Amino acid sequence: MAGLLNISEPNADSHTETLNHQNSSDDFLASLAADANQPTPHKHSREEIAALFDLPLMDLLLQAQTIHRANFTANEVQISTLLSIKTGNCPEDCGYCSQSGHHRDTTKLQAEKRIEVDKVIAAAKRAKNSGSSRFCMGAAWKHPSAKDMPYVVELVKEVKALGLETCMTLGMLDTNQATQLADAGLDYYNHNLDTSRSYYEQVVSTRSYDERLNTIDNVRNSGINVCSGNIVGMGESRDDRIDWVHELLKMPKAPESIPVNLLVPIAGTPIGDKVLAEGQLSVLEWIRTIAVARICCPTSYVRLSAGRESLSDSEQALAFMAGANSFFYGDKLLTTGNASQSGDDRLMRELGLTKQFAAPRAPKVLPVMDAMNGHQTQVVLAD
């Protein structure tokens, strides 16, 4: 009997400790549920974000999906197609990117000039026919030059004429460039923070963190929707992922679209070589990051981006359960591989997911022809 008592006593203490932990977790989840029903989203503190990352995974996913359904149509996903309109020889030294001119001797990526407008439009038509509602165009520039702006403005107008939403990622933008793109009707501009402020210097040195934030401010102030996310699995800590989410919440308004990339390590890049040697981040930690982003940014699209091609169906299902509601179609993302479209269609059928329809915004400036004299003028539309 003494032996039995000795065994049962620590178990009783352990049971009490478990109940206390469960009660604490339940209280935290109840507070999150209350926040989800508020008209103005609660801006989580850094401590609250850290507590979310520490939740049991099933509790975290349940809350993320609950908040997702309070703000979006259940089982509906937004689908985008991404095209590289200018590839390689980028002057930036991002340690994960094969397009950097700093790594071209080791990655052997073949640089390409700007794609002709008609070829971009043909690709956009194929994207629309395949079921994409948004067409994203990326160029390997530090920033677009003055001679590039008429080209990208024309692309925005031509793609929008097809009835597609438009997104671009062209590097840094000044206020004038952002205004030109807004006037053309650009729906989204992508400019990722990549990681936390403290880890950023381990990733890139040719563009500062504040420069990234300045571009996002220029985009926001022009009236274009902001698309800004991160890349997990570059050797950063969980604290860095917490800080990245907190950085989004320090913005005047969270980005309307948040890509959460899982690093695809590319041999020949400094970060890729490091991760290939030391091991990749757990997929479940990536899914945790998606769920936390969904809870903290309840009205934003949370997008599955790079890294999805290596996931199993079950892992992708967990990512959607975590609140992801946007992903890329097509076999290629700029220069890295992507899941096949046929595989995506099959998985969507099995999961019961439906595609969201495009809802492009009108351009701010419209050409108007005077029927009497044939003169063309421009009308600036009110926001």
C-alpha positions, 0 to 999 in steps of 0.5 A: 500500500505504501508503494501505491501511495507513493505512486499516486501522490505525484500523479495527483499533483501532476493532475492538479497542475494539468487542470490548472494549465488547462484552466489557464489555457481555456481562459486565454481562449475565451478572451480570444473568442471575445476579441473575435466578436469586437467590431474593431480587431484587438491589437495583440501585445508582444506578450499575447502573441508569444502566448498564442505560439505557446498554445497547444496546437489543436487549441491554436488551430481551433481558435484560428479557424473560429476567427477566420469564419467570423471574417471570411466565407468558410471553405472559400479560397482566393487563388493567384498566379505569379509571373516573373516579368524580369528575372535575375541579376538583382542588385540586392543581396538577399541571402535566400534568393537565387535572383540576387546578382551577388549569388549568380556565380553559385546559383547559375541562374540565367538572367532575363530581360523584361517580358514583352507586354503581349506575353504577359497578357497571354499569361494573364489570360491563361491564369484567368482561364485556369481559375485564378482571380488575381494576377501577380507580377514580380520584377528583380529590381531594387526599385523600378526606374523612370523608364520602367514605370510606363511599362508596369502601368500598362501591364496593370491596365491591360491585366485589369481589363481582363477582369483580374485583380492585380498585384505587383512586387517591384522593389522599393517605391517612392510616393510618386511611383506608388501614386502612378500605380494607384492611378492605374488601378493596382489592387495590391503591392507586395513588399515583404518584411521577410523577418524580424527587425533584429534578425533582418541583418542576417538576411540582407544588407543592401536595403534597410528594414526602415526602407521596407517600412517606408515603401509600405507606407507609400503604398498604403498612403496611395490607396493600394492594398498592402501585401506584406509577409515573411519567410520562416525557416531562415534560421530565425528563432521563434522570438523573431517570428513573434517580433515579425507578427508584432511588427505587422500590428504596429502598422497603422493598419495590418496588411490586407494580404499576408504571405507566410512563406516556408523557405525553399532552400536554394543551393548556392545562396548563403541562407539556403546552403546553411539550412540545407546543412543544418536542417529545415524548420518543422512544418508544424512551426510554420503552421503555428505561424500561419495560425497566429497571423490569422488570429492577430490579423483577422481580416487579412488574407493569409496566403500559402506561398513558397514551400507548399510544393513539398507539403503532404495533403494533410499538412496543407489541410492543417494550413487551411485549418490554421486560417490560410485562405489564399494560395498560388496556382501554377508550377512556378513561383518566380524561380522556385517550384510550386505545387501542380495545378492538377494536384491543387484542383484534386486537393480542393475537391477533397477538402471541399474548398471553393474559389473566390471570384475576382473583385478588382477595384476601378482605376483612379484615373479614367480616360474620357473621349469628347464625342464632339471634338475627339479630344481625350481628357482624364477624370480622377475618380473619388476614393 
